[in-house]
Amino acid sequence: MVQSVRVSEKEGLERIDELKKRGVRMVRLQYADLHGVARGKVVPLDELANLTKHGIGFAGAVMTMDLRHNVVAGFETG
């Protein structure tokens, strides 16, 4: 089961520091598309705090494909 956990900014920065101490340099941010396929991006750990404030862009078009990877009409932008 996936859970969403909210942490304070201070706690988040502490967790990032702990990952750095363990030698982690990159993290993968991902989500499942409408068909359950994992989509994501690998980002440098040093950018993670900034991304939590400003967000990260994912292509919206991937959410408009049918099971044969055809784009559903009307959602061509993004």
C-alpha positions as CSV (number, residue, x, y, z in Angstrom):
1,M,0.0,0.0,0.0
2,V,1.3,3.5,-0.9
3,Q,0.9,6.2,1.7
4,S,1.4,9.9,1.4
5,V,3.4,11.2,4.3
6,R,3.8,14.9,5.0
7,V,7.0,16.1,6.7
8,S,8.2,19.6,7.7
9,E,10.7,21.4,5.5
10,K,13.3,20.9,8.3
11,E,12.6,17.2,8.5
12,G,12.7,16.9,4.7
13,L,16.1,18.6,4.6
14,E,17.4,16.3,7.4
15,R,16.3,13.2,5.4
16,I,18.1,14.6,2.3
17,D,21.2,15.1,4.4
18,E,21.0,11.5,5.6
19,L,20.7,10.2,2.1
20,K,23.8,12.2,1.1
21,K,25.7,10.7,4.0
22,R,24.7,7.2,2.7
23,G,26.2,8.1,-0.7
24,V,22.9,8.6,-2.5
25,R,23.3,11.0,-5.5
26,M,20.2,10.5,-7.5
27,V,16.5,9.8,-6.7
28,R,13.7,8.6,-9.0
29,L,10.4,10.4,-8.8
30,Q,7.7,8.3,-10.4
31,Y,3.9,7.7,-10.7
32,A,1.8,5.1,-12.5
33,D,0.0,6.2,-15.7
34,L,-3.6,5.2,-16.5
35,H,-2.5,1.7,-17.5
36,G,-0.3,1.0,-14.5
37,V,3.0,1.7,-16.3
38,A,5.6,3.3,-14.2
39,R,6.6,6.8,-15.5
40,G,9.2,8.9,-13.9
41,K,12.4,11.0,-13.9
42,V,15.7,10.6,-12.2
43,V,16.9,13.8,-10.6
44,P,20.0,14.8,-8.6
45,L,19.5,14.6,-4.9
46,D,20.8,18.1,-4.6
47,E,17.8,19.3,-6.5
48,L,15.2,17.5,-4.5
49,A,14.5,20.2,-2.0
50,N,14.0,22.8,-4.8
51,L,11.6,20.4,-6.6
52,T,9.5,20.0,-3.5
53,K,8.9,23.8,-3.5
54,H,8.5,24.4,-7.2
55,G,7.4,21.0,-8.6
56,I,8.6,18.9,-11.5
57,G,7.0,18.7,-14.9
58,F,5.8,15.5,-16.4
59,A,4.3,15.1,-19.9
60,G,0.5,15.3,-19.7
61,A,0.2,13.5,-23.0
62,V,1.1,10.2,-21.5
63,M,-2.2,10.3,-19.6
64,T,-4.2,10.5,-22.8
65,M,-3.0,7.3,-24.5
66,D,-5.1,4.2,-25.0
67,L,-3.8,0.7,-24.5
68,R,-2.3,0.7,-28.0
69,H,-0.5,4.0,-27.3
70,N,-2.7,6.0,-29.6
71,V,-3.4,9.5,-28.4
72,V,-7.0,10.1,-27.6
73,A,-8.4,12.9,-29.7
74,G,-8.9,16.3,-28.1
75,F,-5.8,16.0,-25.8
76,E,-3.0,16.8,-28.3
77,T,-1.4,19.5,-26.2
78,G,1.0,18.7,-23.5
